[in-house]
Amino acid sequence: MIISHKYRFIFIKTIKTAGTSVEVYLSPHCGAEDILTAIDPPVEGHEARNQGGFYHHYSAWGVRQAVPKDIWSTYFKFCVERNPWDKTVSDFCMLRHRSGGGLRFEDYLSAGQFCRSWELYTDMDNRKILVDRILRYEQLDQELGEVFTTLGVPWVGRLDVFAKSSYRTDRQHYRNWYTDSQQALIGRVFADEIREFGYSF
């Protein structure tokens, strides 16, 4: 999570949406007084600072309560969302890597600990989106370029940071991972995101 007073933005870090890569890219551009939460495990090029009680996946609702009203109302607030079927495979691959490689996809799904970010950028009733823009992971370079150009953040045309991408060594299309029942399960779990952003399998 980043609160940049230098560029007047708040970046809400969502789950498995290249959030760490965005933070690493922004870190050297942010000012000394900006708030950048720690990354675990640490990533070279990122410098956490001034984080106080904030942490990496701090919700927009929580930030709104924690910062002065003028900061919340005048800073540009954004985050990233991703196709839930693709995101789920990415989350599984990360957890499988961290567990030593023994985790099976069906066991991951059965555990019910899904990588939803909906609650991170909506209000407590999950009915109202609190950020100004939600970027699409699927066209992240283009949309980051639009946001950074507006904010005045230096931009080289591509993110060019691939933190945590090594977890997913099997690069087959996400559709190949699912049975029909598993596909339907993700559709139910991520129904809010699918309805809001028009994602499909």
Backbone as numpy.savetxt, mean C-alpha at the origin, in Angstrom:
# Nx Ny Nz CAx CAy CAz Cx Cy Cz
4.26 4.92 6.18 3.41 6.09 6.18 4.30 7.33 6.18
3.91 8.32 5.42 4.70 9.54 5.32 3.77 10.75 5.47
4.20 11.70 6.29 3.59 13.02 6.32 4.70 14.00 5.93
4.58 14.56 4.75 5.61 15.46 4.25 5.14 16.91 4.36
5.80 17.65 5.26 5.53 19.08 5.35 6.22 19.83 4.21
7.31 19.26 3.73 8.05 19.89 2.62 7.19 19.97 1.36
6.49 18.85 1.06 5.67 18.80 -0.16 4.18 18.81 0.12
3.81 18.84 1.40 2.41 18.96 1.81 1.56 17.79 1.31
2.00 16.58 1.66 1.20 15.40 1.34 1.24 14.42 2.50
0.27 13.52 2.50 0.21 12.39 3.44 0.07 11.12 2.60
1.01 10.23 2.75 0.98 8.95 2.04 0.57 7.86 3.02
-0.58 7.25 2.77 -1.07 6.14 3.58 -0.56 4.83 2.96
0.19 4.09 3.72 0.80 2.86 3.19 -0.18 1.70 3.30
-0.62 1.21 2.17 -1.52 0.06 2.13 -0.70 -1.23 2.00
-1.38 -2.36 1.95 -0.72 -3.66 2.06 -0.52 -4.29 0.69
0.73 -4.70 0.41 1.11 -5.38 -0.84 0.73 -4.56 -2.07
1.08 -3.27 -2.03 0.78 -2.38 -3.14 1.99 -1.53 -3.51
3.20 -2.05 -3.28 4.45 -1.33 -3.54 4.64 -0.15 -2.60
3.98 -0.17 -1.45 4.10 0.92 -0.49 5.52 1.12 0.00
6.23 0.03 0.27 7.61 0.14 0.71 8.48 0.76 -0.38
8.25 0.36 -1.62 9.02 0.93 -2.73 8.76 2.42 -2.86
7.52 2.84 -2.68 7.20 4.27 -2.74 7.90 5.01 -1.61
7.90 4.44 -0.41 8.57 5.07 0.72 10.07 5.21 0.48
10.68 4.16 -0.06 12.12 4.21 -0.32 12.43 5.29 -1.37
11.59 5.38 -2.39 11.80 6.40 -3.41 11.69 7.81 -2.79
10.70 8.01 -1.94 10.43 9.33 -1.40 11.41 9.75 -0.31
11.99 8.80 0.39 12.80 9.10 1.56 13.88 10.16 1.33
14.71 10.03 0.29 15.75 11.05 0.11 15.22 12.40 -0.34
13.99 12.45 -0.82 13.40 13.72 -1.26 12.70 14.45 -0.13
12.32 13.73 0.92 11.58 14.34 2.01 12.49 15.20 2.88
11.89 16.14 3.60 12.63 17.06 4.43 12.96 16.50 5.80
13.84 17.20 6.50 14.29 16.75 7.82 13.16 16.74 8.84
12.15 17.58 8.65 11.04 17.66 9.59 9.88 16.74 9.22
9.97 16.07 8.08 8.90 15.19 7.65 8.84 13.93 8.50
7.68 13.28 8.50 7.47 12.05 9.28 7.51 10.86 8.34
8.47 9.96 8.56 8.59 8.72 7.78 8.69 7.57 8.76
7.74 6.65 8.71 7.75 5.54 9.65 8.74 4.47 9.20
9.15 3.66 10.16 10.17 2.64 9.92 9.64 1.53 9.01
10.57 0.92 8.30 10.28 -0.25 7.47 10.90 -1.47 8.14
10.16 -2.56 8.23 10.65 -3.79 8.85 10.47 -4.96 7.91
11.57 -5.61 7.50 12.96 -5.29 7.81 13.40 -4.03 7.08
14.45 -3.36 7.61 14.90 -2.11 7.00 15.32 -2.31 5.54
15.15 -1.26 4.74 15.53 -1.29 3.33 16.52 -0.16 3.07
17.60 -0.47 2.39 18.61 0.53 2.09 18.00 1.68 1.29
18.36 2.89 1.67 17.85 4.06 0.98 16.70 4.73 1.69
16.16 4.06 2.71 15.04 4.63 3.46 15.52 5.04 4.84
15.17 6.26 5.24 15.55 6.78 6.55 14.30 7.17 7.32
13.93 6.35 8.31 12.80 6.69 9.16 13.17 7.89 10.03
12.18 8.78 10.28 12.45 9.94 11.11 11.15 10.55 11.63
11.27 11.10 12.83 10.18 11.87 13.45 8.88 11.08 13.56
8.97 9.77 13.72 7.75 8.97 13.61 6.86 9.02 14.85
7.40 9.39 16.00 6.57 9.51 17.18 5.74 8.25 17.40
4.43 8.40 17.51 3.55 7.24 17.71 3.02 6.64 16.43
3.46 7.14 15.28 3.01 6.58 14.01 3.75 5.29 13.68
3.13 4.46 12.85 3.77 3.22 12.38 3.41 3.01 10.92
3.99 1.96 10.32 3.98 1.84 8.86 2.60 1.77 8.23
1.67 0.97 8.76 0.34 0.88 8.17 -0.68 1.65 9.03
-0.35 2.88 9.33 -1.23 3.74 10.11 -2.40 4.17 9.22
-3.60 4.11 9.74 -4.78 4.37 8.92 -4.98 5.87 8.69
-5.69 6.18 7.61 -6.03 7.57 7.33 -6.90 8.14 8.45
-7.81 7.33 8.97 -8.66 7.78 10.08 -7.80 8.15 11.28
-6.80 7.32 11.58 -5.91 7.60 12.70 -5.08 8.85 12.49
-4.59 9.04 11.27 -3.81 10.24 10.97 -4.68 11.48 11.13
-5.91 11.39 10.67 -6.83 12.54 10.79 -7.02 12.95 12.25
-7.07 11.96 13.13 -7.23 12.27 14.56 -5.94 12.83 15.17
-4.79 12.48 14.60 -3.50 12.77 15.23 -2.87 14.09 14.80
-3.22 14.57 13.61 -2.56 15.78 13.10 -3.48 16.99 13.25
-2.92 18.18 13.26 -3.77 19.38 13.30 -4.74 19.43 12.13
-5.90 20.03 12.35 -6.94 20.04 11.34 -6.49 20.70 10.04
-5.66 21.73 10.13 -5.24 22.42 8.92 -4.33 21.55 8.07
-3.53 20.70 8.71 -2.69 19.77 7.94 -3.57 18.75 7.23
-4.50 18.18 7.94 -5.37 17.18 7.31 -6.19 17.79 6.17
-6.67 18.97 6.35 -7.57 19.56 5.34 -6.82 20.13 4.14
-5.55 20.48 4.29 -4.84 21.13 3.18 -3.80 20.25 2.51
-3.31 19.20 3.18 -2.32 18.31 2.56 -3.02 17.34 1.62
-2.33 16.97 0.55 -2.86 16.00 -0.41 -2.64 14.59 0.15
-3.71 13.83 0.23 -3.67 12.50 0.85 -3.87 11.43 -0.23
-2.97 10.44 -0.27 -3.09 9.42 -1.30 -2.57 8.08 -0.80
-2.98 7.02 -1.52 -2.52 5.67 -1.25 -2.61 4.88 -2.55
-2.36 3.57 -2.47 -2.37 2.71 -3.66 -3.25 1.50 -3.37
-4.01 1.06 -4.37 -4.79 -0.18 -4.26 -4.44 -1.09 -5.43
-4.80 -2.37 -5.30 -4.35 -3.40 -6.24 -5.44 -4.45 -6.43
-5.46 -5.06 -7.60 -6.39 -6.16 -7.85 -6.28 -7.19 -6.72
-7.39 -7.50 -6.03 -7.29 -8.35 -4.84 -6.81 -9.78 -5.10
-7.11 -10.33 -6.27 -6.63 -11.68 -6.55 -5.11 -11.69 -6.74
-4.60 -10.66 -7.39 -3.16 -10.52 -7.57 -2.49 -10.22 -6.23
-3.07 -9.32 -5.47 -2.51 -8.93 -4.18 -2.45 -10.11 -3.21
-3.47 -10.94 -3.24 -3.50 -12.10 -2.36 -2.35 -13.06 -2.66
-2.09 -13.30 -3.93 -0.96 -14.16 -4.30 0.35 -13.55 -3.83
0.51 -12.25 -3.99 1.72 -11.58 -3.55 1.91 -11.70 -2.04
0.84 -11.52 -1.29 0.92 -11.65 0.17 1.28 -13.07 0.57
0.66 -14.04 -0.08 0.99 -15.43 0.20 2.47 -15.72 -0.05
2.98 -15.24 -1.18 4.39 -15.51 -1.51 5.33 -14.91 -0.48
5.01 -13.73 0.02 5.83 -13.12 1.06 5.80 -13.96 2.34
4.61 -14.37 2.76 4.49 -15.15 3.99 5.13 -16.52 3.84
5.00 -17.12 2.68 5.65 -18.42 2.43 7.15 -18.28 2.53
7.70 -17.23 1.96 9.14 -16.99 2.04 9.59 -16.82 3.48
8.84 -16.03 4.23 9.22 -15.74 5.61 9.06 -16.95 6.52
8.20 -17.88 6.13 7.99 -19.08 6.95 8.94 -20.22 6.58
9.81 -19.97 5.63 10.78 -21.01 5.24 10.36 -21.82 4.04
9.25 -21.47 3.42 8.85 -22.11 2.17 7.83 -23.23 2.31
7.38 -23.53 3.51 6.49 -24.67 3.69 5.00 -24.35 3.62
4.64 -23.07 3.60 3.23 -22.69 3.60 2.58 -23.02 2.26
1.39 -23.64 2.32 0.62 -23.94 1.10 -0.45 -22.88 0.89
-0.78 -22.64 -0.38 -1.74 -21.59 -0.72 -3.10 -21.88 -0.09
-3.54 -23.12 -0.13 -4.84 -23.46 0.44 -4.87 -23.24 1.95
-3.73 -23.48 2.61 -3.67 -23.25 4.06 -3.68 -21.75 4.37
-2.99 -20.98 3.55 -3.00 -19.53 3.71 -4.43 -19.01 3.59
-5.18 -19.45 2.58 -6.54 -18.98 2.39 -7.45 -19.43 3.54
-7.24 -20.64 4.02 -8.07 -21.16 5.11 -7.87 -20.39 6.41
-6.68 -19.83 6.60 -6.39 -19.09 7.83 -7.21 -17.81 7.93
-7.63 -17.27 6.79 -8.50 -16.11 6.79 -7.85 -14.78 7.15
-6.53 -14.72 7.12 -5.81 -13.48 7.44 -5.47 -12.76 6.13
-6.44 -12.09 5.56 -6.27 -11.52 4.23 -5.67 -10.11 4.27
-5.05 -9.73 3.18 -4.29 -8.47 3.11 -5.17 -7.32 2.64
-6.25 -7.09 3.34 -7.15 -6.00 2.98 -6.59 -4.66 3.43
-6.81 -3.64 2.63 -6.39 -2.29 2.97 -7.57 -1.33 3.08
-8.76 -1.81 2.80 -9.96 -0.97 2.79 -10.07 -0.12 4.06
-9.82 -0.73 5.21 -9.95 -0.02 6.48 -8.87 1.04 6.67
-7.80 0.96 5.88 -6.71 1.93 6.03 -7.02 3.28 5.40
-7.92 3.30 4.42 -8.20 4.58 3.77 -9.68 4.98 3.81
-10.46 4.30 4.66 -11.86 4.68 4.84 -12.10 5.07 6.30
-13.29 5.63 6.57 -13.60 6.03 7.94 -13.96 4.80 8.78
-14.30 5.03 10.02 -14.53 3.92 10.95 -15.72 3.05 10.56
-16.65 3.62 9.81 -17.80 2.86 9.33 -17.52 2.20 7.98
-16.33 2.44 7.43 -15.91 1.88 6.14 -16.83 2.29 4.99
-17.45 3.44 5.10 -18.37 3.89 4.06 -17.82 5.06 3.25
-16.91 5.82 3.85 -16.40 7.01 3.18 -14.89 6.91 3.00
-14.43 7.13 1.78 -13.00 7.16 1.50 -12.44 8.49 1.99
-11.34 8.42 2.75 -10.81 9.61 3.40 -9.66 10.26 2.64
-9.06 9.57 1.70 -7.93 10.14 0.97 -8.43 10.84 -0.29
-7.58 11.69 -0.84 -7.95 12.46 -2.03 -7.82 11.65 -3.31
-6.89 10.71 -3.33 -6.71 9.90 -4.54 -6.19 8.52 -4.15
-6.72 7.51 -4.83 -6.23 6.14 -4.68 -5.62 5.74 -6.02
-4.34 5.53 -6.03 -3.63 5.16 -7.25 -3.81 3.68 -7.52
-3.77 3.30 -8.78 -3.87 1.90 -9.16 -2.47 1.30 -9.29
-2.24 0.23 -8.60 -0.97 -0.48 -8.68 -0.65 -0.87 -10.12
-1.68 -1.22 -10.86 -1.51 -1.71 -12.22 -0.96 -0.65 -13.18
-1.06 0.61 -12.82 -0.51 1.69 -13.64 0.19 2.70 -12.74
1.00 2.15 -11.84 1.55 2.95 -10.75 2.51 4.03 -11.23
3.40 3.72 -12.16 4.36 4.73 -12.61 3.65 5.94 -13.20
2.65 5.70 -14.03 1.91 6.79 -14.64 1.23 7.65 -13.58
0.55 7.01 -12.65 -0.23 7.77 -11.67 0.66 8.43 -10.62
1.76 7.77 -10.25 2.71 8.44 -9.36 3.28 9.68 -10.05
3.56 9.56 -11.33 4.07 10.70 -12.06 3.11 11.88 -12.03
1.82 11.60 -12.17 0.82 12.66 -12.11 0.79 13.33 -10.74
0.82 12.50 -9.70 0.77 13.04 -8.33 2.05 13.80 -8.00
3.20 13.20 -8.29 4.46 13.84 -7.93 4.67 15.14 -8.70
4.25 15.17 -9.95 4.36 16.40 -10.74 3.53 17.51 -10.11
2.32 17.18 -9.68 1.46 18.16 -9.03 2.05 18.65 -7.71
2.66 17.72 -6.96 3.21 18.07 -5.65 4.58 18.73 -5.74
5.26 18.57 -6.87 6.60 19.10 -7.01 7.70 18.15 -6.57
7.35 16.88 -6.38 8.34 15.87 -6.01 9.13 15.47 -7.26
10.46 15.44 -7.19 11.24 15.01 -8.36 10.82 13.63 -8.83
10.72 13.47 -10.13 10.23 12.21 -10.71 11.03 11.89 -11.96
11.49 10.64 -12.05 12.32 10.22 -13.18 11.54 9.41 -14.20
10.22 9.30 -14.02 9.39 8.59 -14.99 9.04 7.18 -14.60
9.68 6.65 -13.57 9.39 5.29 -13.11 9.82 5.18 -11.65
9.19 4.27 -10.93 9.51 4.10 -9.52 10.92 3.56 -9.34
11.27 2.55 -10.13 12.64 2.03 -10.17 13.14 1.55 -8.81
12.22 1.20 -7.92 12.55 0.59 -6.63 11.68 -0.64 -6.50
12.29 -1.77 -6.17 11.53 -3.02 -6.16 11.70 -3.74 -4.81
11.39 -3.03 -3.75 11.50 -3.62 -2.42 10.50 -4.77 -2.28
10.96 -5.87 -1.75 10.14 -7.05 -1.44 9.67 -7.82 -2.67
10.08 -7.43 -3.87 9.61 -8.12 -5.07 10.21 -9.51 -5.22
11.30 -9.78 -4.51 11.96 -11.09 -4.65 11.19 -12.22 -3.99
10.18 -11.90 -3.19 9.41 -12.95 -2.53 8.63 -13.79 -3.53
8.22 -13.19 -4.62 7.38 -13.89 -5.60 8.25 -14.39 -6.74
8.73 -15.59 -6.59 9.64 -16.16 -7.60 8.88 -16.83 -8.74
7.65 -17.29 -8.46 6.80 -17.90 -9.48 6.01 -16.79 -10.17
6.36 -16.48 -11.41 5.78 -15.33 -12.10 4.60 -15.68 -13.00
3.99 -16.86 -12.81 2.81 -17.17 -13.60 1.68 -16.21 -13.23
0.73 -16.05 -14.15 -0.37 -15.12 -13.92 -1.17 -15.53 -12.68
-1.63 -14.54 -11.93 -2.34 -14.85 -10.69 -3.55 -15.74 -10.91
-4.19 -15.66 -12.08 -5.38 -16.49 -12.31 -5.06 -17.98 -12.23
-3.83 -18.35 -12.51 -3.45 -19.76 -12.49 -3.34 -20.34 -11.09
-3.38 -19.48 -10.08 -3.25 -19.94 -8.70 -4.56 -20.47 -8.12
-5.69 -20.11 -8.70 -6.97 -20.27 -8.02 -7.83 -21.38 -8.60
-8.51 -22.09 -7.70 -9.65 -22.90 -8.10 -10.87 -21.98 -8.17
-11.96 -22.48 -8.69 -13.17 -21.66 -8.77 -13.65 -21.22 -7.40
-13.59 -22.11 -6.42 -14.07 -21.77 -5.08 -13.14 -20.76 -4.41
-11.84 -20.87 -4.66 -10.89 -19.91 -4.09 -11.06 -18.54 -4.72
-11.30 -18.53 -6.01 -11.57 -17.26 -6.71 -12.79 -16.58 -6.11
-13.84 -17.35 -5.87 -15.08 -16.80 -5.32 -14.86 -16.29 -3.89
-14.02 -16.99 -3.12 -13.72 -16.56 -1.75 -13.11 -15.16 -1.74
-12.13 -14.94 -2.59 -11.50 -13.62 -2.65 -12.51 -12.56 -3.10
-13.40 -12.94 -4.00 -14.45 -12.02 -4.43 -15.33 -11.57 -3.28
-15.61 -12.49 -2.35 -16.44 -12.14 -1.20 -15.66 -11.30 -0.19
-14.43 -11.69 0.10 -13.62 -11.00 1.11 -13.35 -9.56 0.71
-13.06 -9.34 -0.57 -12.69 -8.01 -1.07 -13.85 -7.35 -1.82
-15.06 -7.64 -1.41 -16.23 -7.13 -2.13 -16.26 -5.60 -2.19
-15.84 -4.93 -1.12 -15.85 -3.47 -1.10 -14.92 -2.90 -2.17
-13.70 -3.44 -2.22 -12.71 -2.96 -3.18 -13.16 -3.24 -4.62
-13.71 -4.42 -4.82 -14.17 -4.80 -6.17 -15.30 -3.90 -6.63
-16.21 -3.61 -5.73 -17.32 -2.73 -6.07 -16.83 -1.30 -6.34
-15.93 -0.81 -5.52 -15.48 0.57 -5.63 -14.61 0.81 -6.86
-13.74 -0.16 -7.18 -12.74 0.07 -8.22 -12.95 -0.76 -9.49
-13.97 -1.61 -9.49 -14.29 -2.37 -10.68 -13.33 -3.49 -11.00
-12.63 -3.99 -10.00 -11.70 -5.10 -10.26 -12.47 -6.36 -10.64
-11.84 -7.19 -11.46 -12.42 -8.48 -11.83 -11.31 -9.52 -11.88
-11.72 -10.77 -11.82 -10.74 -11.85 -11.84 -10.06 -11.93 -13.21
